[in-house]
Amino acid sequence: MALSLSNVSAKDWIHKQKENLQPWHEFVNTSKVSKPKSAAGLTKRVTKNLERFQSNYLLVSVGLVIYCIITSPLLLIACAFLIGGCYFIRARQAAGKVILLGRGRELTIAQQYLGVCLISFPMFFLAGAGGAVFWVIGASVFLVILHASLMAVETTDDTDLTMETV
């Protein structure tokens, strides 16, 4: 299965995320910030906010990834090398196979991608990509849980019984 945006499910997922994106003025509305009254209220609040603001939380996490890459020059160079190498392989794919340094051995597309990954792995290791990944995960989880627990939800309880006189 090819990994591209021409895949129908990937396009549908992106379209769904765009539709579910809440307005940013609602996402950062400080008048709705309050402390939950109980632990049950906290779990209900977090669940509802995770459902409602899922696309916003995804964009916050993507923003943290971009911030982490931009603020680390070596990580930026490693990403540029990996993306550039993959682009070069894809561009040369139509031209034909790559011959290995005069030995006459042809490299397949999979071997070329493996070579780019093997060369870029030490660059990512030296750039501290492992620490950056865990920093992004930790910061994203912290910000999402903090926002989801402090942002009040609208109470639309349709399950309440109404009493009528008989």
C-alpha positions in Angstrom: 0.0 0.0 0.0 1.5 3.3 -1.1 1.7 6.1 1.5 0.3 9.1 -0.3 -2.4 11.7 0.0 -4.1 10.1 -3.0 -5.3 7.4 -0.7 -9.0 7.9 -0.1 -8.9 7.2 3.6 -6.1 9.7 4.3 -8.0 12.4 2.4 -11.2 11.6 4.3 -9.4 11.7 7.6 -7.9 15.1 6.8 -11.3 16.4 5.6 -12.9 15.2 8.8 -10.3 16.9 10.9 -10.8 20.2 9.1 -14.6 19.9 9.6 -14.1 19.2 13.3 -11.8 22.1 13.9 -13.4 24.4 16.5 -12.9 28.2 16.2 -9.8 29.4 17.9 -11.7 32.0 19.9 -13.7 29.2 21.5 -10.6 27.1 22.1 -8.8 29.9 24.0 -11.9 31.5 25.6 -10.7 32.3 29.1 -14.2 33.0 30.5 -14.9 29.2 30.3 -11.8 28.3 32.4 -12.8 26.9 35.8 -11.8 24.3 38.3 -13.8 21.0 38.1 -16.1 20.3 41.1 -15.3 16.6 41.5 -13.3 13.8 40.1 -16.3 12.5 38.2 -16.8 16.0 36.7 -13.1 16.1 35.8 -13.3 12.9 33.8 -16.5 13.9 32.1 -15.0 17.3 31.3 -11.8 15.8 29.9 -13.7 13.3 27.8 -16.0 15.9 26.3 -13.2 18.4 25.6 -11.1 15.7 24.0 -13.9 14.8 21.6 -14.8 18.4 20.9 -11.3 19.9 20.5 -9.5 16.9 19.0 -8.5 18.7 15.8 -7.3 21.8 17.7 -5.2 19.6 20.0 -3.7 17.9 16.9 -2.7 21.3 15.5 -1.2 22.3 18.8 0.9 19.1 18.7 2.0 19.8 15.1 2.9 23.3 16.1 5.1 21.9 18.9 6.8 19.5 16.4 7.5 22.4 14.0 8.8 24.6 16.9 11.1 21.8 18.1 12.5 21.2 14.6 13.0 24.9 13.9 14.8 25.6 17.2 17.3 22.8 16.7 19.5 23.6 13.7 21.1 20.1 13.6 17.7 18.5 13.7 16.6 20.8 10.9 19.6 19.8 8.8 18.9 16.1 9.4 15.3 16.5 8.4 16.3 18.4 5.3 18.8 15.7 4.4 16.2 12.9 4.8 13.5 14.7 2.9 16.0 15.9 0.2 17.3 12.3 -0.2 13.9 10.8 -0.6 12.9 13.5 -3.1 16.1 12.9 -5.1 15.3 9.1 -5.2 11.8 9.7 -6.3 12.9 12.2 -9.0 15.5 9.7 -10.3 13.1 6.8 -10.2 11.8 7.7 -13.6 15.3 8.0 -15.0 16.3 4.4 -14.2 18.3 2.4 -11.7 21.2 3.8 -9.7 24.6 1.9 -10.3 26.8 1.4 -7.3 30.2 3.2 -7.6 31.5 1.5 -10.7 30.9 -2.0 -9.5 28.0 -2.4 -12.0 25.5 -3.4 -9.4 22.1 -1.8 -9.6 20.4 -0.6 -6.5 16.6 -1.1 -6.2 14.4 1.7 -5.0 14.0 0.0 -1.6 17.8 -0.2 -1.2 18.2 3.4 -2.1 15.6 4.5 0.6 17.3 2.2 3.1 20.7 3.9 2.3 19.2 7.4 2.9 17.7 6.2 6.2 20.9 4.6 7.3 22.9 7.7 6.5 20.4 10.0 8.2 20.0 7.9 11.4 23.4 9.0 12.9 22.5 12.6 12.0 19.2 12.3 13.9 21.0 10.6 16.8 23.5 13.4 17.1 20.8 16.0 16.8 19.0 14.5 19.8 15.9 13.5 17.9 15.0 11.0 20.6 14.9 13.7 23.3 13.0 16.0 21.0 10.3 13.3 20.3 9.8 12.7 24.0 9.7 16.4 24.7 7.0 16.9 22.1 5.0 14.0 23.4 5.3 15.2 27.0 4.5 18.8 26.2 1.6 17.8 24.0 0.1 15.6 26.7 0.6 18.2 29.4 -1.0 21.0 27.3 -3.9 18.9 26.1 -4.8 17.5 29.6 -4.4 20.9 31.2 -6.7 22.6 28.6 -9.2 19.7 28.6 -9.4 19.6 32.4 -9.8 23.4 32.9 -12.2 24.3 30.0 -15.8 24.1 31.1 -18.2 22.2 28.9 -21.7 23.2 28.0 -24.3 21.2 30.0 -26.8 19.8 27.6 -28.2 17.0 29.7 -31.0 15.4 27.7 -31.2 12.5 30.1 -32.8 14.5 32.9 -36.4 13.5 33.7 -39.0 16.2 33.8 -41.9 15.9 36.3 -45.4 16.6 35.1 -48.4 17.0 37.1 -51.1 14.4 36.6 
